[in-house]
């Protein structure tokens, strides 16, 4: 009996990068001192350059002036990873699975807040719907980081937070930031 080859859908799924693959890529890229030094840094706002990520992922090299951050957001259906390449970043995140759609305001339970300091060389991976905020809290030093997402970002949901209340404020699509 002949053996059939896997369907294209199976082949594509098998080649999709895992969170570990994304983390390995951002670690290796963050160690490329020539690439990191090539990023133009702006004293006022974040700068970024798009990179080729593994397996069709979306990747970015991002410069963070002192005192800048992302605000609360998630990457919708994409998993991701990031590593600080220079300076130091802080990540605040929620250890809670939020509903993916159909809500505008949520009251968070006690104990869901997480805080992580990420000096140069440190990073993390995360799954879909990971809500976080990343900041360069330094008063005088830029930070640089490398990020990768798979599948490429279908959207970013932005939130505001007041105490334990998380409110969906905006949904951005790729055409909004490219």
Secondary structure, 3 states (H helix, E strand, C coil): CCCCCCCHHHHHHHHCCCHHHHHHHHHHHHCCHHHHHHCCCCCCCCEEEEEECHHHCEEEEEEECCCCECCEEECCCCEEEEEEEECEEEEEEECCCCCCCCCCEEECCCCCEEEEEEECCCEEEECCCCCEEEECCCCCCCEEEEEEEECCCCCEEEEEEECCEEEEEEEECHHHHC
